[in-house]
Amino acid sequence: MKIIVLGAGAWGSALAMSAAQHPAGHAVTVWARDAAQASDMRAERQNRRYLPGIAFPPSLTVADGDFAALLRGADLVIVATPMAALRNMLQALRGCTAPVAWLCKGFEAVPADQSGAYGLLAHEVQTQVAPELIAGVFSGPSFAQEVALGQPTALVAASPHAQVRDALVSAFHSPSVRVYANEDIVGVEVGGAVKNVLAIATGLCDGLALGLNARAALITRGLAEMTRLGLALGARPDTFMGLSGLGDLVLTATGDLSRNRRVGMLLAQGKSLQQAVESLGHVAEGVYSARTVAQRAALLGVDMPITRAAVALLDGEIQPDTAVAMLMGRGPAQELA
């Protein structure tokens, strides 16, 4: 297969490395927006900025500049940009006939001057700007560093199009990566978006040393919030018990490599949001999508108290201890409510 990965961040680079080592001998190119970064990656044969010390496979090609020529004859195009860049990237891909899959997780932020608008999931953005694309999402519980090192990982290829699901399985299913196909793109995307916000809340819990009981409660009730929102958007309930729901939530909320969890821990230590984000050196999608998750839930009448508390904390409206008091001070309720 000829596979093009558009975006040379940690996750895009890791997946490109994984595909380049596939037993089928795929021809893989990773494209970097920054020409200087691309030059460094070619010279160093590693992504020194995001995955330092992990060598590229000899067959992996690094490109920059206009990527239109790269798409000719491609069997699969992977969009490995943050959610904020997805709309422009999909517009640039209009007319592409190869299957397209994005990696970003979240709801698109709403411009301040668009009153009444609400954040869209990735497939909703694609429907607006490039409805002709045969597209889907590649998601699941995964840290880029572990994928780049070839450690065992299970992912989900979600799309209403069998062509996309099959292409992702053929590209990435290998001795180190197991790929499951799923038609429920709504559920997979909701899981990927909401788990980042919940991971910030869980990081806060850990940073305040509230204990493992509190962590378990946050993860479990967070899963309930995620499921409620997903069902309101038309997802299947069983999706949230799978890799892109419970699996991704547990990993992101508890793993030491989780950037979103780290944000919560730093806020608990008294750092400002700006200080927390700057210390990461990577994008923490939960910071940017939390408000749009809460907004979409409110418009649908879906109760998400953990998400609301996380948003208030990120916006500086409340302090960490107040966020905990807000959640613990709620009245009794049925567990499934």
C-alpha positions as CSV (number, residue, x, y, z in Angstrom):
1,M,0.0,0.0,0.0
2,K,1.0,3.6,-0.6
3,I,0.2,5.5,2.7
4,I,0.5,9.2,3.2
5,V,0.5,10.6,6.7
6,L,-0.2,14.4,6.8
7,G,1.2,15.7,10.0
8,A,4.5,15.0,11.7
9,G,3.5,15.3,15.4
10,A,4.0,12.5,17.8
11,W,0.9,10.5,16.8
12,G,1.3,10.9,13.1
13,S,5.0,10.0,13.2
14,A,4.3,7.0,15.4
15,L,1.7,5.6,13.1
16,A,3.9,6.3,10.0
17,M,6.7,4.3,11.7
18,S,4.3,1.5,12.6
19,A,3.0,1.2,9.0
20,A,6.5,1.4,7.5
21,Q,7.5,-1.6,9.5
22,H,4.4,-3.6,8.4
23,P,5.2,-7.1,7.1
24,A,3.4,-6.2,3.9
25,G,6.1,-3.7,3.0
26,H,4.0,-0.6,2.7
27,A,5.4,2.6,1.1
28,V,4.9,5.2,3.8
29,T,5.5,9.0,3.6
30,V,5.0,11.3,6.5
31,W,4.5,15.0,5.5
32,A,5.6,17.9,7.8
33,R,4.1,21.3,7.5
34,D,7.3,22.9,8.8
35,A,10.1,22.6,6.2
36,A,12.8,23.0,8.9
37,Q,11.3,20.1,10.9
38,A,11.1,17.9,7.9
39,S,14.8,18.7,7.1
40,D,15.8,17.8,10.6
41,M,13.7,14.5,10.5
42,R,15.4,13.5,7.3
43,A,18.9,14.3,8.6
44,E,18.4,12.7,12.1
45,R,16.1,9.8,11.0
46,Q,13.9,10.5,14.0
47,N,11.3,13.0,15.2
48,R,13.6,14.7,17.6
49,R,10.9,17.1,18.8
50,Y,8.1,14.7,19.6
51,L,9.7,11.2,19.8
52,P,13.4,11.7,20.6
53,G,15.6,8.7,20.4
54,I,13.3,6.5,18.4
55,A,14.8,5.8,15.0
56,F,12.7,5.8,11.9
57,P,12.5,2.6,9.9
58,P,14.8,2.8,6.8
59,S,11.8,2.7,4.4
60,L,10.0,5.7,5.9
61,T,10.1,8.8,3.7
62,V,9.8,12.4,5.0
63,A,8.3,15.1,2.8
64,D,7.3,18.8,3.1
65,G,5.9,21.5,0.8
66,D,2.9,21.0,-1.5
67,F,1.5,17.5,-0.7
68,A,-0.8,17.3,-3.7
69,A,1.7,15.3,-5.7
70,L,2.0,12.8,-2.8
71,L,-1.6,11.9,-3.1
72,R,-1.4,10.5,-6.6
73,G,-1.9,6.8,-6.4
74,A,-2.3,6.8,-2.7
75,D,-4.2,3.9,-1.1
76,L,-4.8,5.6,2.2
77,V,-4.4,9.2,3.5
78,I,-4.1,9.8,7.2
79,V,-4.8,13.3,8.6
80,A,-2.6,13.6,11.7
81,T,-3.3,17.2,12.6
82,P,-5.0,18.6,15.8
83,M,-8.7,19.2,15.7
84,A,-8.2,22.9,15.1
85,A,-6.5,22.2,11.7
86,L,-8.8,19.5,10.5
87,R,-11.2,21.8,8.6
88,N,-8.5,23.4,6.5
89,M,-6.8,20.0,5.8
90,L,-10.1,18.4,4.7
91,Q,-10.7,21.4,2.3
92,A,-7.3,20.8,0.9
93,L,-8.1,17.1,0.3
94,R,-11.3,17.8,-1.6
95,G,-11.3,15.6,-4.7
96,C,-9.0,13.0,-3.1
97,T,-10.3,9.6,-4.2
98,A,-8.3,7.5,-1.7
99,P,-9.8,6.6,1.7
100,V,-9.1,9.3,4.3
101,A,-8.9,8.8,8.0
102,W,-8.2,11.4,10.7
103,L,-6.6,10.9,14.1
104,C,-7.7,14.0,16.0
105,K,-10.1,13.7,19.0
106,G,-12.5,16.4,20.1
107,F,-15.2,18.9,19.0
108,E,-14.2,21.7,16.8
109,A,-14.0,25.0,18.7
110,V,-16.6,27.7,17.8
111,P,-15.3,31.1,16.7
112,A,-16.2,33.8,19.1
113,D,-18.2,35.8,16.5
114,Q,-20.5,32.9,15.6
115,S,-23.2,33.2,18.3
116,G,-25.6,30.2,18.4
117,A,-23.1,27.9,16.7
118,Y,-21.8,24.8,18.4
119,G,-18.8,22.6,18.1
120,L,-18.8,19.8,15.5
121,L,-17.3,16.3,15.7
122,A,-14.7,15.5,13.0
123,H,-17.1,13.6,10.7
124,E,-19.6,16.6,10.9
125,V,-16.8,18.9,9.8
126,Q,-16.1,16.6,6.9
127,T,-19.7,16.5,5.9
128,Q,-19.7,20.3,5.7
129,V,-16.5,20.9,3.8
130,A,-15.7,17.7,1.8
131,P,-18.8,15.5,1.7
132,E,-17.4,13.6,-1.3
133,L,-14.5,12.1,0.7
134,I,-14.7,8.4,1.6
135,A,-13.6,8.9,5.2
136,G,-13.5,7.8,8.8
137,V,-11.6,8.0,12.1
138,F,-8.7,5.9,13.5
139,S,-8.9,5.9,17.3
140,G,-8.5,4.0,20.5
141,P,-6.3,3.7,23.6
142,S,-2.8,4.6,22.5
143,F,0.2,6.6,23.5
144,A,2.4,7.6,20.5
145,Q,5.6,6.6,22.2
146,E,4.5,3.0,22.8
147,V,3.3,2.6,19.2
148,A,6.6,4.0,17.9
149,L,8.4,1.5,20.0
150,G,6.3,-1.4,18.6
151,Q,4.6,-2.2,21.9
152,P,1.3,-4.0,21.7
153,T,-1.7,-1.8,20.9
154,A,-5.3,-2.2,19.9
155,L,-7.1,0.5,17.8
156,V,-10.4,1.1,16.2
157,A,-11.1,1.9,12.5
158,A,-14.5,3.5,12.4
159,S,-16.4,4.6,9.3
160,P,-19.7,4.0,7.6
161,H,-17.6,3.0,4.5
162,A,-16.2,-0.5,4.4
163,Q,-13.5,0.7,2.0
164,V,-12.1,3.0,4.8
165,R,-12.3,0.3,7.5
166,D,-10.6,-2.3,5.2
167,A,-7.8,0.1,4.2
168,L,-7.0,0.9,7.8
169,V,-7.0,-2.7,8.8
170,S,-4.7,-3.5,5.8
171,A,-2.4,-0.6,6.6
172,F,-1.9,-1.1,10.4
173,H,-3.0,-4.5,11.6
174,S,0.3,-6.2,12.4
175,P,2.0,-8.3,15.1
176,S,2.2,-5.2,17.3
177,V,-1.1,-3.4,16.4
178,R,-4.5,-5.1,16.4
179,V,-7.2,-3.1,14.5
180,Y,-10.9,-3.6,15.1
181,A,-13.4,-2.3,12.5
182,N,-16.5,-0.4,13.7
183,E,-19.3,1.3,11.8
184,D,-20.2,3.6,14.7
185,I,-18.2,6.7,13.8
186,V,-20.3,8.8,16.1
187,G,-19.7,6.7,19.2
188,V,-15.9,6.4,18.5
189,E,-15.5,10.1,18.0
190,V,-17.6,11.0,21.1
191,G,-15.4,8.6,23.2
192,G,-12.2,10.2,21.8
193,A,-13.5,13.7,22.5
194,V,-14.9,13.3,26.0
195,K,-12.2,11.1,27.5
196,N,-9.7,13.9,27.2
197,V,-11.9,16.2,29.3
198,L,-12.4,13.5,31.9
199,A,-8.7,12.8,32.0
200,I,-8.1,16.4,33.1
201,A,-10.6,15.9,35.9
202,T,-8.9,12.6,36.9
203,G,-5.5,14.3,36.8
204,L,-6.9,16.9,39.2
205,C,-8.1,14.1,41.5
206,D,-4.6,12.5,41.5
207,G,-2.8,15.8,41.9
208,L,-4.9,16.6,45.0
209,A,-4.1,13.1,46.3
210,L,-7.8,12.3,46.8
211,G,-7.1,8.5,46.5
212,L,-7.9,5.6,44.3
213,N,-11.6,5.5,45.4
214,A,-12.1,9.0,44.0
215,R,-10.3,8.1,40.8
216,A,-12.5,5.0,40.3
217,A,-15.6,7.1,40.9
218,L,-14.5,9.8,38.4
219,I,-13.7,7.3,35.7
220,T,-16.9,5.4,36.1
221,R,-19.2,8.4,36.3
222,G,-17.3,9.9,33.5
223,L,-18.0,6.9,31.4
224,A,-21.7,7.5,32.2
225,E,-21.4,11.1,31.0
226,M,-19.7,10.0,27.8
227,T,-22.4,7.5,27.1
228,R,-25.2,9.9,27.6
229,L,-23.8,12.4,25.2
230,G,-23.0,9.7,22.6
231,L,-26.5,8.3,22.7
232,A,-28.0,11.8,22.3
233,L,-25.9,12.1,19.2
234,G,-27.0,8.8,17.8
235,A,-24.2,6.5,18.8
236,R,-24.6,2.8,19.8
237,P,-24.3,2.1,23.6
238,D,-22.0,-0.9,23.2
239,T,-19.3,1.3,21.5
240,F,-18.6,3.0,24.9
241,M,-17.7,-0.3,26.5
242,G,-15.1,-0.9,23.8
243,L,-11.6,0.4,23.0
244,S,-12.6,3.9,21.9
245,G,-14.8,4.4,25.0
246,L,-13.8,2.7,28.2
247,G,-10.4,1.6,26.9
248,D,-9.3,5.1,25.8
249,L,-10.8,6.7,29.0
250,V,-8.9,4.4,31.3
251,L,-5.6,4.9,29.5
252,T,-5.9,8.7,29.3
253,A,-7.2,9.1,32.8
254,T,-4.5,6.9,34.5
255,G,-1.5,6.7,32.2
256,D,1.6,8.7,33.1
257,L,2.1,9.6,29.4
258,S,-1.3,11.3,29.2
259,R,-1.0,15.0,28.5
260,N,-4.5,15.7,29.5
261,R,-4.1,14.0,32.9
262,R,-0.9,16.0,33.3
263,V,-2.8,19.2,32.8
264,G,-5.1,18.3,35.7
265,M,-2.2,17.4,37.9
266,L,-0.4,20.7,37.2
267,L,-3.6,22.7,37.9
268,A,-3.9,20.8,41.3
269,Q,-0.4,22.0,42.1
270,G,-1.4,25.6,41.6
271,K,-0.1,26.1,38.1
272,S,-2.0,28.4,35.8
273,L,-3.6,26.9,32.7
274,Q,-1.0,28.7,30.5
275,Q,1.9,27.3,32.6
276,A,0.4,23.8,32.5
277,V,0.0,23.9,28.7
278,E,3.4,25.4,28.0
279,S,5.1,22.8,30.1
280,L,3.8,20.0,28.0
281,G,5.4,20.8,24.6
282,H,2.5,18.9,23.0
283,V,-1.2,19.6,22.3
284,A,-3.6,18.5,25.0
285,E,-6.8,18.3,23.1
286,G,-9.0,18.2,26.2
287,V,-8.0,21.8,27.0
288,Y,-9.4,23.0,23.7
289,S,-12.4,20.9,23.4
290,A,-13.8,20.9,27.0
291,R,-15.9,24.0,26.5
292,T,-17.4,22.7,23.2
293,V,-18.2,19.3,24.8
294,A,-20.1,21.0,27.6
295,Q,-21.8,23.4,25.1
296,R,-23.0,20.6,22.8
297,A,-24.2,18.6,25.9
298,A,-26.2,21.6,27.1
299,L,-27.8,22.1,23.8
300,L,-28.9,18.5,23.8
301,G,-30.1,18.6,27.4
302,V,-27.4,16.1,28.5
303,D,-26.2,16.4,32.1
304,M,-22.4,16.2,32.4
305,P,-21.4,17.5,35.8
306,I,-17.8,16.4,35.7
307,T,-17.3,18.1,32.3
308,R,-18.9,21.3,33.6
309,A,-16.6,21.3,36.6
310,A,-13.6,20.7,34.3
311,V,-14.6,23.7,32.1
312,A,-15.1,26.0,35.1
313,L,-11.6,25.0,36.4
314,L,-10.0,25.5,33.0
315,D,-11.7,28.9,32.6
316,G,-10.4,30.0,36.0
317,E,-13.9,30.3,37.5
318,I,-13.2,27.9,40.3
319,Q,-10.2,26.5,42.2
320,P,-9.3,22.8,42.3
321,D,-10.8,22.2,45.8
322,T,-14.0,24.0,44.7
323,A,-14.3,21.7,41.7
324,V,-14.2,18.6,44.1
325,A,-16.7,20.2,46.4
326,M,-19.1,20.8,43.5
327,L,-19.0,17.2,42.5
328,M,-19.2,15.7,45.9
329,G,-22.0,18.1,47.0
330,R,-24.5,16.9,44.4
331,G,-27.6,15.3,45.6
332,P,-28.2,11.5,45.5
333,A,-29.2,9.9,42.2
334,Q,-29.8,6.5,40.6
335,E,-26.5,5.1,39.4
336,L,-27.5,4.9,35.7
337,A,-29.1,8.3,35.6
